[in-house]
Amino acid sequence: MTKYCLTVTCPSQRGIVAAISSFLATKGCNIIDSSQFDDLATDMFFMRVGLVSEQGVSEAELRDDFAAVAAQFGMDFAFHDAAKKMKVVIMVSRFGHCLNDLLYRVKIGALPVDIVAVISNHMDYQKVVVNQDIPFHCIKVTKENKIEAEAMIMKVVEDAGAELIVLARYMQILSDQMCAKMSGRIINIHHSFLPSFKGANPYKQAYERGVKLIGATSHYVTADLDEGPIIEQDTIRVTHAQSPEDYVSLGRDVEAQVLARAIHAHAHHRVFLNGNKTIVVPASPGSYSSERMG
């Protein structure tokens, strides 16, 4: 039996769920989990269905035959083979906590993706990466060579067949053209404070202002710096008794966890773009064990 998931986005209207379930039943598929959401503000419908093909129906056959149902409701849809791991390129600069965390999660099977390359503008993590038999590419970026450097980056991505780019504390701003080309396929992570601190030493600034919460935000990358649709967020409480170094250490922990959860949701096709925000449908209690985050 082959496991798939079906993702659907369309204008909200009566009969969508019935049409989907009826189609899957006629194709010999059993629904094992399902999540849906109607956005009353935009009149859009979002649905993710986990299913098992009990008669060995192929992904191509499901996709081709479902087209008539999709046309009836104006659906954007996709079938995904649950056994196929999403191919990911990680980009990193000189802060390696997120990279190391992702490498470990992938190694132990807690994050079911295939890291097909790591790109950096520095050589700091070359040995760490190649020791895990992952291709490492050092691509220096300057104001003068930015266009050429991004062309090299995109060649690595395309040659590796990557479906997702992860900015694991990559400290270069991507061009508007690259953001547009990879829309919905680049995930970033950054710290979050209230009040907000930008520029050099944000954790030191937070310490000096007596911040009580340190957080992190993971989002899709757009041309608007750090303002793309948010996928995942979390916070951790700090006190006056802790040092700026404690703030940094705790901040790195929450950044790594938030980024991993965002990638996990994206890789399992649980994230839907809805204008400038996302719909993240939950993993159902009865879903595949591989969906449970380790």
C-alpha beads as a LAMMPS data file, in Angstrom:
LAMMPS data file: protein, C-alpha beads

294 atoms
293 bonds

1 atom types
1 bond types

-500.0 500.0 xlo xhi
-500.0 500.0 ylo yhi
-500.0 500.0 zlo zhi

Masses

1 110.0

Atoms # bond

1 1 1 0.000 0.000 0.000
2 1 1 1.318 3.436 -0.976
3 1 1 0.795 6.481 1.232
4 1 1 0.058 9.872 -0.300
5 1 1 -1.183 13.219 0.813
6 1 1 -3.449 15.505 -1.169
7 1 1 -3.355 19.263 -0.720
8 1 1 -6.172 21.469 -1.973
9 1 1 -6.748 25.220 -2.108
10 1 1 -9.872 26.707 -3.675
11 1 1 -12.715 29.166 -3.151
12 1 1 -14.942 28.047 -0.299
13 1 1 -18.197 26.412 -1.357
14 1 1 -20.509 23.549 -0.472
15 1 1 -19.615 20.000 -1.485
16 1 1 -15.812 20.129 -1.603
17 1 1 -15.146 17.557 1.125
18 1 1 -17.821 15.219 -0.240
19 1 1 -16.361 15.416 -3.751
20 1 1 -12.825 14.688 -2.519
21 1 1 -13.825 11.770 -0.305
22 1 1 -16.048 10.276 -3.015
23 1 1 -13.253 10.469 -5.580
24 1 1 -10.742 8.809 -3.257
25 1 1 -13.204 6.039 -2.424
26 1 1 -13.776 5.266 -6.109
27 1 1 -9.983 5.036 -6.601
28 1 1 -9.620 2.480 -3.813
29 1 1 -8.017 4.942 -1.388
30 1 1 -8.592 5.016 2.354
31 1 1 -8.383 8.384 4.162
32 1 1 -6.203 8.045 7.275
33 1 1 -6.116 11.679 8.378
34 1 1 -7.665 14.935 7.237
35 1 1 -7.363 18.611 8.178
36 1 1 -9.243 21.514 6.650
37 1 1 -9.868 25.205 7.198
38 1 1 -12.338 27.723 5.798
39 1 1 -11.046 31.296 5.959
40 1 1 -14.217 33.335 6.338
41 1 1 -12.321 36.577 5.730
42 1 1 -11.093 35.555 2.279
43 1 1 -13.668 32.859 1.416
44 1 1 -10.854 30.418 0.715
45 1 1 -10.775 26.720 1.590
46 1 1 -7.652 24.752 2.513
47 1 1 -7.400 20.995 2.988
48 1 1 -4.749 18.327 3.486
49 1 1 -5.729 14.666 3.263
50 1 1 -3.493 11.730 4.198
51 1 1 -4.469 8.585 2.333
52 1 1 -3.455 5.043 1.524
53 1 1 -3.882 3.574 -1.947
54 1 1 -5.106 0.062 -1.193
55 1 1 -5.195 -0.910 -4.874
56 1 1 -1.776 0.434 -5.858
57 1 1 -3.037 3.442 -7.807
58 1 1 -0.129 5.578 -8.972
59 1 1 0.414 9.229 -8.148
60 1 1 0.140 10.110 -11.824
61 1 1 -3.212 8.338 -12.174
62 1 1 -4.596 10.046 -9.078
63 1 1 -3.428 13.432 -10.342
64 1 1 -4.786 12.979 -13.859
65 1 1 -8.161 11.613 -12.788
66 1 1 -8.638 14.209 -10.036
67 1 1 -8.298 17.036 -12.568
68 1 1 -12.027 16.883 -13.371
69 1 1 -12.961 17.307 -9.697
70 1 1 -10.473 20.140 -9.372
71 1 1 -11.901 21.940 -12.395
72 1 1 -15.400 21.759 -10.913
73 1 1 -14.327 23.676 -7.793
74 1 1 -11.471 25.805 -9.183
75 1 1 -8.886 23.933 -7.109
76 1 1 -5.134 24.232 -6.942
77 1 1 -4.105 20.745 -5.850
78 1 1 -1.198 18.333 -5.609
79 1 1 -0.666 14.688 -4.688
80 1 1 2.536 13.883 -2.792
81 1 1 4.107 10.460 -2.277
82 1 1 4.745 10.204 1.477
83 1 1 7.810 8.020 0.879
84 1 1 9.628 10.721 -1.097
85 1 1 11.718 13.035 1.043
86 1 1 11.764 16.698 0.092
87 1 1 15.133 17.841 -1.271
88 1 1 16.524 20.808 0.659
89 1 1 19.460 23.183 0.223
90 1 1 20.672 24.850 3.431
91 1 1 22.396 28.232 3.350
92 1 1 24.471 29.395 6.322
93 1 1 27.030 32.043 7.241
94 1 1 28.987 31.988 10.517
95 1 1 26.345 31.079 13.114
96 1 1 26.098 27.292 12.911
97 1 1 23.556 26.367 15.589
98 1 1 20.640 25.950 13.171
99 1 1 22.747 24.074 10.609
100 1 1 24.101 21.651 13.209
101 1 1 20.632 21.094 14.647
102 1 1 19.169 20.320 11.217
103 1 1 22.006 17.961 10.321
104 1 1 21.424 16.036 13.548
105 1 1 17.640 15.878 13.163
106 1 1 18.000 14.555 9.620
107 1 1 20.608 12.009 10.741
108 1 1 18.324 10.509 13.422
109 1 1 15.235 10.593 11.206
110 1 1 13.395 13.292 13.175
111 1 1 13.262 15.569 10.140
112 1 1 12.365 13.591 7.015
113 1 1 14.079 15.674 4.354
114 1 1 17.081 15.078 2.111
115 1 1 19.770 17.754 2.461
116 1 1 21.244 17.784 -1.046
117 1 1 23.688 20.683 -0.559
118 1 1 24.912 23.308 1.881
119 1 1 25.886 26.747 0.573
120 1 1 27.856 29.277 2.586
121 1 1 29.656 32.543 2.011
122 1 1 32.364 31.312 4.408
123 1 1 34.360 28.105 4.849
124 1 1 33.621 27.620 8.567
125 1 1 31.353 24.572 8.215
126 1 1 32.892 22.817 5.244
127 1 1 34.342 19.954 7.294
128 1 1 31.148 19.451 9.308
129 1 1 29.114 19.169 6.105
130 1 1 31.397 17.020 3.954
131 1 1 31.920 14.605 6.853
132 1 1 28.233 13.763 6.425
133 1 1 28.663 13.199 2.684
134 1 1 26.751 16.344 1.783
135 1 1 28.104 18.619 -0.988
136 1 1 29.419 21.942 0.341
137 1 1 29.632 25.057 -1.827
138 1 1 31.394 28.235 -0.726
139 1 1 30.021 31.139 -2.738
140 1 1 31.357 34.521 -1.701
141 1 1 28.933 37.409 -2.000
142 1 1 29.899 41.060 -2.381
143 1 1 28.118 44.146 -3.664
144 1 1 30.081 43.820 -6.873
145 1 1 29.361 40.144 -7.610
146 1 1 25.858 39.711 -6.126
147 1 1 24.176 38.949 -9.469
148 1 1 26.815 36.379 -10.413
149 1 1 26.807 34.843 -6.919
150 1 1 23.040 34.368 -6.926
151 1 1 23.244 32.788 -10.365
152 1 1 25.754 30.307 -8.928
153 1 1 23.477 29.655 -5.951
154 1 1 20.493 28.983 -8.201
155 1 1 22.592 26.621 -10.333
156 1 1 23.403 24.558 -7.228
157 1 1 19.715 24.524 -6.275
158 1 1 18.523 23.533 -9.740
159 1 1 21.248 20.959 -10.377
160 1 1 20.434 19.286 -7.045
161 1 1 16.711 19.281 -7.814
162 1 1 16.020 21.087 -4.531
163 1 1 12.428 21.974 -3.701
164 1 1 13.233 24.161 -0.694
165 1 1 15.961 26.589 0.390
166 1 1 16.514 27.037 4.127
167 1 1 18.321 30.141 5.363
168 1 1 19.857 28.763 8.558
169 1 1 21.212 32.124 9.728
170 1 1 22.470 33.105 6.275
171 1 1 23.487 36.730 6.692
172 1 1 23.053 37.981 3.141
173 1 1 19.956 39.701 1.754
174 1 1 18.541 37.921 -1.276
175 1 1 17.584 39.908 -4.351
176 1 1 13.956 40.639 -5.214
177 1 1 14.373 38.497 -8.323
178 1 1 15.491 35.424 -6.370
179 1 1 12.718 35.917 -3.805
180 1 1 10.132 36.061 -6.580
181 1 1 11.543 33.048 -8.417
182 1 1 11.530 30.916 -5.264
183 1 1 8.318 32.318 -3.773
184 1 1 6.984 29.984 -1.089
185 1 1 10.148 27.867 -1.301
186 1 1 12.608 29.785 0.903
187 1 1 12.317 29.591 4.689
188 1 1 14.196 31.958 7.005
189 1 1 14.726 32.179 10.763
190 1 1 15.383 35.247 12.891
191 1 1 15.170 36.325 16.506
192 1 1 12.105 38.124 17.849
193 1 1 12.005 40.570 20.737
194 1 1 9.446 42.900 22.262
195 1 1 10.439 45.676 21.898
196 1 1 12.279 44.979 18.663
197 1 1 16.035 45.374 18.356
198 1 1 17.825 45.580 15.042
199 1 1 21.414 45.996 14.001
200 1 1 24.481 44.782 15.853
201 1 1 24.258 42.831 19.125
202 1 1 20.459 42.539 19.443
203 1 1 20.788 40.205 22.431
204 1 1 22.972 42.751 24.221
205 1 1 20.388 45.436 23.463
206 1 1 17.659 43.166 24.832
207 1 1 19.649 42.545 28.009
208 1 1 20.219 46.255 28.541
209 1 1 16.471 46.931 28.192
210 1 1 15.497 44.140 30.591
211 1 1 13.592 42.049 28.069
212 1 1 11.588 39.223 29.667
213 1 1 10.841 37.162 26.546
214 1 1 13.188 35.980 23.815
215 1 1 11.603 34.505 20.728
216 1 1 12.169 33.360 17.180
217 1 1 10.146 33.582 13.982
218 1 1 10.395 31.358 10.923
219 1 1 8.793 32.633 7.743
220 1 1 8.797 32.444 3.982
221 1 1 11.167 34.905 2.351
222 1 1 9.793 37.781 0.305
223 1 1 11.270 40.986 -1.060
224 1 1 10.119 42.700 2.165
225 1 1 12.955 41.924 4.578
226 1 1 11.832 39.661 7.461
227 1 1 8.168 40.379 6.698
228 1 1 7.167 37.256 4.763
229 1 1 4.289 34.950 5.763
230 1 1 4.992 33.475 9.202
231 1 1 5.103 29.684 9.557
232 1 1 6.217 29.112 13.157
233 1 1 7.073 31.120 16.278
234 1 1 8.025 30.460 19.877
235 1 1 9.334 32.257 22.960
236 1 1 11.357 31.517 26.066
237 1 1 11.305 33.505 29.308
238 1 1 14.442 35.207 30.647
239 1 1 15.118 37.163 33.828
240 1 1 17.304 39.969 35.141
241 1 1 19.549 37.346 36.768
242 1 1 20.769 36.059 33.426
243 1 1 23.684 37.448 31.430
244 1 1 23.839 38.625 27.809
245 1 1 25.621 35.339 27.061
246 1 1 22.658 33.429 28.526
247 1 1 20.348 35.402 26.264
248 1 1 22.410 34.390 23.241
249 1 1 22.483 30.713 24.237
250 1 1 18.752 30.545 24.942
251 1 1 18.000 32.492 21.775
252 1 1 19.964 30.046 19.660
253 1 1 18.053 27.130 21.158
254 1 1 14.653 28.613 20.356
255 1 1 15.798 29.626 16.844
256 1 1 16.885 26.055 16.081
257 1 1 13.630 24.560 17.367
258 1 1 11.383 27.018 15.536
259 1 1 13.222 26.586 12.235
260 1 1 13.064 22.789 12.487
261 1 1 9.317 22.879 13.165
262 1 1 8.732 25.193 10.211
263 1 1 10.682 22.919 7.869
264 1 1 8.874 19.875 9.258
265 1 1 5.471 21.429 8.546
266 1 1 6.497 22.533 5.046
267 1 1 8.029 19.148 4.179
268 1 1 4.774 17.425 5.146
269 1 1 2.757 19.850 3.017
270 1 1 0.863 21.258 5.985
271 1 1 1.546 24.917 5.143
272 1 1 -0.697 26.873 2.783
273 1 1 -0.031 30.424 1.630
274 1 1 -3.033 32.668 2.190
275 1 1 -2.103 36.153 1.040
276 1 1 0.539 37.525 3.400
277 1 1 -0.092 34.860 6.020
278 1 1 -0.091 31.092 6.216
279 1 1 -2.551 28.394 7.146
280 1 1 -0.685 25.625 8.989
281 1 1 -2.970 22.632 9.432
282 1 1 -2.101 20.386 12.386
283 1 1 -0.773 16.867 12.127
284 1 1 -3.647 14.570 13.074
285 1 1 -3.200 12.140 15.998
286 1 1 -3.664 9.234 13.600
287 1 1 -1.165 10.458 11.008
288 1 1 1.982 8.605 9.993
289 1 1 4.611 8.230 12.692
290 1 1 7.100 10.064 10.466
291 1 1 5.048 13.221 10.934
292 1 1 5.688 13.363 14.649
293 1 1 8.522 15.717 15.408
294 1 1 11.399 14.158 17.375

Bonds

1 1 1 2
2 1 2 3
3 1 3 4
4 1 4 5
5 1 5 6
6 1 6 7
7 1 7 8
8 1 8 9
9 1 9 10
10 1 10 11
11 1 11 12
12 1 12 13
13 1 13 14
14 1 14 15
15 1 15 16
16 1 16 17
17 1 17 18
18 1 18 19
19 1 19 20
20 1 20 21
21 1 21 22
22 1 22 23
23 1 23 24
24 1 24 25
25 1 25 26
26 1 26 27
27 1 27 28
28 1 28 29
29 1 29 30
30 1 30 31
31 1 31 32
32 1 32 33
33 1 33 34
34 1 34 35
35 1 35 36
36 1 36 37
37 1 37 38
38 1 38 39
39 1 39 40
40 1 40 41
41 1 41 42
42 1 42 43
43 1 43 44
44 1 44 45
45 1 45 46
46 1 46 47
47 1 47 48
48 1 48 49
49 1 49 50
50 1 50 51
51 1 51 52
52 1 52 53
53 1 53 54
54 1 54 55
55 1 55 56
56 1 56 57
57 1 57 58
58 1 58 59
59 1 59 60
60 1 60 61
61 1 61 62
62 1 62 63
63 1 63 64
64 1 64 65
65 1 65 66
66 1 66 67
67 1 67 68
68 1 68 69
69 1 69 70
70 1 70 71
71 1 71 72
72 1 72 73
73 1 73 74
74 1 74 75
75 1 75 76
76 1 76 77
77 1 77 78
78 1 78 79
79 1 79 80
80 1 80 81
81 1 81 82
82 1 82 83
83 1 83 84
84 1 84 85
85 1 85 86
86 1 86 87
87 1 87 88
88 1 88 89
89 1 89 90
90 1 90 91
91 1 91 92
92 1 92 93
93 1 93 94
94 1 94 95
95 1 95 96
96 1 96 97
97 1 97 98
98 1 98 99
99 1 99 100
100 1 100 101
101 1 101 102
102 1 102 103
103 1 103 104
104 1 104 105
105 1 105 106
106 1 106 107
107 1 107 108
108 1 108 109
109 1 109 110
110 1 110 111
111 1 111 112
112 1 112 113
113 1 113 114
114 1 114 115
115 1 115 116
116 1 116 117
117 1 117 118
118 1 118 119
119 1 119 120
120 1 120 121
121 1 121 122
122 1 122 123
123 1 123 124
124 1 124 125
125 1 125 126
126 1 126 127
127 1 127 128
128 1 128 129
129 1 129 130
130 1 130 131
131 1 131 132
132 1 132 133
133 1 133 134
134 1 134 135
135 1 135 136
136 1 136 137
137 1 137 138
138 1 138 139
139 1 139 140
140 1 140 141
141 1 141 142
142 1 142 143
143 1 143 144
144 1 144 145
145 1 145 146
146 1 146 147
147 1 147 148
148 1 148 149
149 1 149 150
150 1 150 151
151 1 151 152
152 1 152 153
153 1 153 154
154 1 154 155
155 1 155 156
156 1 156 157
157 1 157 158
158 1 158 159
159 1 159 160
160 1 160 161
161 1 161 162
162 1 162 163
163 1 163 164
164 1 164 165
165 1 165 166
166 1 166 167
167 1 167 168
168 1 168 169
169 1 169 170
170 1 170 171
171 1 171 172
172 1 172 173
173 1 173 174
174 1 174 175
175 1 175 176
176 1 176 177
177 1 177 178
178 1 178 179
179 1 179 180
180 1 180 181
181 1 181 182
182 1 182 183
183 1 183 184
184 1 184 185
185 1 185 186
186 1 186 187
187 1 187 188
188 1 188 189
189 1 189 190
190 1 190 191
191 1 191 192
192 1 192 193
193 1 193 194
194 1 194 195
195 1 195 196
196 1 196 197
197 1 197 198
198 1 198 199
199 1 199 200
200 1 200 201
201 1 201 202
202 1 202 203
203 1 203 204
204 1 204 205
205 1 205 206
206 1 206 207
207 1 207 208
208 1 208 209
209 1 209 210
210 1 210 211
211 1 211 212
212 1 212 213
213 1 213 214
214 1 214 215
215 1 215 216
216 1 216 217
217 1 217 218
218 1 218 219
219 1 219 220
220 1 220 221
221 1 221 222
222 1 222 223
223 1 223 224
224 1 224 225
225 1 225 226
226 1 226 227
227 1 227 228
228 1 228 229
229 1 229 230
230 1 230 231
231 1 231 232
232 1 232 233
233 1 233 234
234 1 234 235
235 1 235 236
236 1 236 237
237 1 237 238
238 1 238 239
239 1 239 240
240 1 240 241
241 1 241 242
242 1 242 243
243 1 243 244
244 1 244 245
245 1 245 246
246 1 246 247
247 1 247 248
248 1 248 249
249 1 249 250
250 1 250 251
251 1 251 252
252 1 252 253
253 1 253 254
254 1 254 255
255 1 255 256
256 1 256 257
257 1 257 258
258 1 258 259
259 1 259 260
260 1 260 261
261 1 261 262
262 1 262 263
263 1 263 264
264 1 264 265
265 1 265 266
266 1 266 267
267 1 267 268
268 1 268 269
269 1 269 270
270 1 270 271
271 1 271 272
272 1 272 273
273 1 273 274
274 1 274 275
275 1 275 276
276 1 276 277
277 1 277 278
278 1 278 279
279 1 279 280
280 1 280 281
281 1 281 282
282 1 282 283
283 1 283 284
284 1 284 285
285 1 285 286
286 1 286 287
287 1 287 288
288 1 288 289
289 1 289 290
290 1 290 291
291 1 291 292
292 1 292 293
293 1 293 294
